[in-house]
């Protein structure tokens, strides 16, 4: 499965547009990770705990997007957009959504 943020794929012709497809992931952050991330943010360091959670959520959202595209008969998804949000009380959860256009390419 080809997944791309571009509206077309070099060397491929879109044979059929199958529709919008999306995938989402919501992950809760561990309270200890939150505490250490807050301390790092105060002293100006990077938050490895949040970066790991972000990568995990992105991977899950893209896997879900791919599964849904395959179910539609697609062999590619173009125009993929990733959105990141915090949700829940005090932003305690991380949501990543991926959306794009499922297509069949030659």
C-alpha positions as CSV (number, residue, x, y, z in Angstrom):
1,X,0.0,0.0,0.0
2,X,1.4,3.4,-1.0
3,X,0.5,6.1,1.5
4,X,1.5,9.7,0.5
5,X,0.8,13.2,1.6
6,X,1.0,14.4,-2.1
7,X,-2.1,14.6,-4.3
8,X,-0.6,12.4,-7.0
9,X,2.1,9.6,-7.2
10,X,4.9,10.0,-9.6
11,X,5.1,7.1,-12.0
12,X,1.5,6.1,-11.2
13,X,-1.9,7.0,-12.7
14,X,-5.0,7.1,-10.5
15,X,-7.4,4.6,-12.1
16,X,-10.2,5.1,-9.6
17,X,-11.0,7.4,-6.7
18,X,-12.7,5.4,-3.9
19,X,-13.4,8.0,-1.4
20,X,-12.2,9.6,1.9
21,X,-10.6,7.3,4.4
22,X,-9.5,7.9,7.9
23,X,-7.8,6.3,10.9
24,X,-7.7,7.5,14.5
25,X,-5.8,6.7,17.7
26,X,-6.3,8.0,21.2
27,X,-3.7,7.1,23.8
28,X,-3.6,8.0,27.5
29,X,-0.4,9.3,28.9
30,X,0.9,7.7,32.1
31,X,0.8,10.0,35.1
32,X,4.5,9.4,35.8
33,X,5.4,10.3,32.2
34,X,3.3,13.4,32.6
35,X,5.2,14.4,35.7
36,X,8.6,13.9,34.2
37,X,7.6,15.6,31.0
38,X,6.4,18.6,32.9
39,X,9.7,18.8,34.8
40,X,11.6,18.6,31.5
41,X,9.4,21.3,29.9
42,X,10.2,23.6,32.9
43,X,13.9,23.2,32.5
44,X,13.8,23.4,28.7
45,X,14.5,19.7,27.7
46,X,12.7,17.5,25.2
47,X,9.9,15.2,26.4
48,X,10.9,11.7,25.3
49,X,7.8,10.2,26.9
50,X,5.5,12.4,24.9
51,X,7.5,11.9,21.7
52,X,7.2,8.1,22.1
53,X,3.5,8.3,22.7
54,X,3.1,10.6,19.7
55,X,4.9,8.2,17.4
56,X,2.9,5.3,18.7
57,X,-0.4,7.1,18.1
58,X,0.7,8.1,14.6
59,X,1.6,4.6,13.7
60,X,-1.8,3.2,14.9
61,X,-3.7,5.9,13.0
62,X,-1.8,5.2,9.8
63,X,-2.3,1.4,10.2
64,X,-6.0,1.9,10.7
65,X,-6.2,4.2,7.6
66,X,-4.4,1.5,5.6
67,X,-6.8,-1.2,6.8
68,X,-9.9,0.8,5.9
69,X,-8.4,1.7,2.5
70,X,-7.7,-2.0,1.7
71,X,-11.3,-2.8,2.7
72,X,-12.5,-0.3,0.0
73,X,-10.3,-2.0,-2.6
74,X,-7.6,0.7,-2.7
75,X,-3.9,0.1,-3.3
76,X,-2.9,3.6,-2.3
77,X,-4.0,6.6,-0.2
78,X,-3.1,10.1,-1.4
79,X,-3.4,13.5,0.1
80,X,-2.8,12.1,3.6
81,X,-3.1,14.7,6.4
82,X,-2.1,14.0,10.0
83,X,-3.8,16.0,12.8
84,X,-2.7,16.0,16.5
85,X,-4.9,17.0,19.4
86,X,-5.0,16.6,23.2
87,X,-8.3,15.5,24.6
88,X,-9.7,14.6,27.9
89,X,-9.6,16.4,31.3
90,X,-6.5,18.6,31.4
91,X,-5.4,17.3,28.0
92,X,-4.5,13.9,29.5
93,X,-5.0,12.0,26.3
94,X,-3.4,12.3,22.9
95,X,-5.4,11.9,19.7
96,X,-3.9,11.5,16.2
97,X,-6.1,11.3,13.2
98,X,-5.0,10.5,9.6
99,X,-7.2,11.1,6.6
100,X,-6.7,10.9,2.9
101,X,-8.3,9.8,-0.4
102,X,-8.3,6.0,-1.1
103,X,-7.5,5.3,-4.7
104,X,-6.6,2.5,-7.1
105,X,-3.5,3.3,-9.1
106,X,-1.8,1.6,-12.1
